[in-house]
Amino acid sequence: MIEIILKKGKDKAAWQIHPWVFSGAIDQISGIPENGDIVMVLTIKREFIAYGCYSGESRVAVRLLEWSPNNEIDDDWWRKRVRTAVAARDMIFADGKTNTARLIFSEADFLPGLIADRFGDFISLQVLTAGIERVKAVIVDELGSLLKPKGIYQRHETTARAHEGLDVEGGVLLGEHPPTFVEVYENDIRYKINIAEGQKSGFYCDQRDNRLLVANYVHNKRLLDCFCYSGGFSLNALKMGAAEVYCVDSSALAIETLNQNMHLNQFEQNKYTAFQADVNKQLKKFRDNGDTFDMIVLDPPKYAPTRSSLNKAARAYKELNRLGLLLLKGGGLLATFSCSGAMDINTFKQILAWAALDAGKEIQFIRQFAQPEDHPVRASFPEGEYLKGLLCRVI
Ligand code: SAH
């Protein structure tokens, strides 16, 4: 096995079970590893730290997998990790009200580079590293025998895979090709999901708990759901007795799917209005028309993909939230989210404070939102925490 020796003083994170070894931390390599090879990572004094997967073209040259020298990485090792991750999701499906969730969440489940989402009878895989690409058949076989899905489908990835020098297309890995729309349910609400073409993995299951929490506040209220995608917040709100909901998203496919989901759940057409529009522009229109709402959800895409884009993103979050707050009267509620890993909750609170000041409103934070249990945050990998939100009340 090829040995990767870390520079003096660059081994601390690896000792602390952090899964990433950056190329700059490497002192020597004992041979010429190929992308996806299992390698042994050692200190400058040749002490064993961990086994990992090599990715020569990535900034993260090794993704560490196993810190015990006796547990070599063979097929059984991968199968066991898959079983452990899947078993940890049992609770989500136990009440029979939900059949969609993330089964494997990459580093958080000690399977860096692998994301698996269950959509009813289908599983969607995202293979993001050379190491996972190599053991894909074993993973598919284990998921197949554990869950007996109708099909396992690999999504075609672009950015992350390009960094890994991977050029494998998506497609069917096991069983049937998913139909254009797979029907799933989450907390007894039905959704149509386009696994092959939808955004991300086709559905934002990371908002499952927050959709329920937000819906607790909407009875008889007028809700504005911004960045609504396929309608998760709106559908839960209508189920909990919202008077009417307004949904905004710039994607035509999102709005089309939302309309289908409304129909599927038999909500009357006079209860909701969907706008295919840019949210900031739509918020300004509402402001200019003097429209107000009782509650607003702001669930934008990732404004800060990296730490260096945080300042620019902070300004965008502030402007978005300012425009939202302008449409709320005293007692109105704003449920506002950030899925940027680089943005921590305290910075987000500060941004909300600025937005409120500029909007001429006084707000209270009455609740914090986080990612759900199928998106765990591993203590030794805090980077896995990305979704956060605040429920704010306008005084
Ligand atoms: N709230 C959704 C998930 C939102 S994901 C849910 O519960 O499922 C972010 C969404 O923002 C995507 O659907 C994307 O199409 C939309 N989006 C991105 N930029 C936008 C913009 N400028 N205006 C409106 N929608 C936008």
Boltz pocket constraint, residues with backbone or C-beta under 6 A from the ligand:
constraints:
  - pocket:
      binder: B
      contacts: [[A, 199], [A, 203], [A, 204], [A, 207], [A, 226], [A, 227], [A, 228], [A, 229], [A, 230], [A, 231], [A, 232], [A, 233], [A, 248], [A, 249], [A, 250], [A, 251], [A, 254], [A, 277], [A, 278], [A, 279], [A, 280], [A, 299], [A, 300], [A, 301]]
      max_distance: 6.0
